[in-house]
Amino acid sequence: MQIKANKRLFPQEENGKNLSLAQMKIFEKQDYLMVDIRDSVVFQTGNIPGSINIPFPKEAAKLYEIPQDKPVIVCCQKGEISSEIVELLIDAQYEAYNLTDGFCGWLKDQVQCEKK
C-alpha cells in the first residue's frame, strides 16, 4: 500500500528538481526524509544529521521500502549519482529531490559557518 505525501515541498511539476542547500534549509527536518546513498563506511565517517543510509547499489532494493508519507531528499557525495536515484524514485511515485552538491556541499557549508 502506497501512502502519498501529505505536504509537498514544491508543486507537483517540480518533482525531481535539484535542491541547493539553501533551499533545503527553508524546510523543517520533519517535513522530509534525507536519504544518503553513499557506502555505509563512508556514511559512518560523516553524514548530514537526521539522514538515513541506504548504500547504492549494494542495498538498492531498500530504496523502495522508504515510506511515501513525506518527500525524500537524496544525497550522495557530490550530487551526481543521487540525481539518478531521484529519477528511479519518481518512477516509483515518490516525491523526491536531489541535494545538488551532496554531502561535500553540506560539509563545506558547515565549515564556512564555523569560521563566521
FIBADREN-528438 format. One record per residue (C-alpha): residue in three letters; x, y, z. Coordinates in steps of 0.001 Angstrom, whole numbers, plus 500000, padded with zeros to 6 digits. Each point is the difference from the previous one (the first is absolute). Layout:
BEGIN
ALAXYZ/...
***
This chain:
BEGIN
MET500000500000500000/GLN501422503351498962/ILE499434503073502125/LYS500149503319498210/ALA501802502930501564/ASN497706502300501943/LYS502187503073499646/ARG502013500666496862/LEU503231501966500085/PHE499334501354496498/PRO497149499834497490/GLN499519496670498180/GLU501578501308496784/GLU503277500642501847/ASN500320496425501272/GLY503560498814499373/LYS501604503409500049/ASN503477500615501315/LEU499980501687503394/SER502762502241501176/LEU500970499853503640/ALA498435503441500481/GLN496675498730498615/MET500123496937502241/LYS500588502152503081/ILE496657501732499447/PHE498171496855501072/GLU499746498405503417/LYS501792496647500265/GLN496748498285500944/ASP498538501093496634/TYR502253497649497991/LEU502126496855500193/MET503695500351499128/VAL501410496840498391/ASP503776499718499636/ILE500946497413497365/ARG503742499962500674/ASP501789496872501203/SER499270499186503652/VAL503662500397501028/VAL500155503449498430/PHE496629500890501553/GLN501285499031503459/THR502995502318499667/GLY497682502968499449/ASN496415500708499014/ILE497273502593500042/PRO498248499782503383/GLY496658498228499749/SER500819498236496742/ILE499555496282499522/ASN502470497882498065/ILE498945497757497131/PRO503257499167498184/PHE499646499904496227/PRO500271497662498151/LYS500648497517502818/GLU496575500430501643/ALA498114501612497105/ALA496824497959500592/LYS499586501706503393/LEU499385503295498228/TYR496517498752499159/GLU499307499241503665/ILE500189503686500890/PRO496612501210501225/GLN498230502355497615/ASP498408502134502698/LYS502477502840499519/PRO502311501320497272/VAL503433498399499591/ILE503225501937499480/VAL502784497791498656/CYS503641500711500742/CYS503238498465498725/GLN503571501303500156/LYS499648502769497377/GLY496388499857498784/GLU500629498057496805/ILE498911496410500710/SER497183501210502234/SER498413501781497025/GLU499644496618498277/ILE498484498458503141/VAL497464502827500150/GLU498822499021496514/LEU499504496395501154/LEU497994501172503001/ILE497839502280497876/ASP499250497063497713/ALA498844498146503135/GLN497616502880500881/TYR502135501682502692/GLU500339503729500475/ALA503787500157499748/TYR502699502642499632/ASN503765500013499515/LEU502300501897502383/THR502049501747497312/ASP503467500053501555/GLY499478496921502164/PHE501801499363503255/CYS503055501971498834/GLY497892503123499551/TRP498392499532503394/LEU503410499464501657/LYS501455503063498288/ASP497069502045501302/GLN500584498734503536/VAL503680500977499893/GLN499124503492498699/CYS497414500430502766/GLU502586499130502652/LYS502406502618498609/LYS497446502805500397/
***
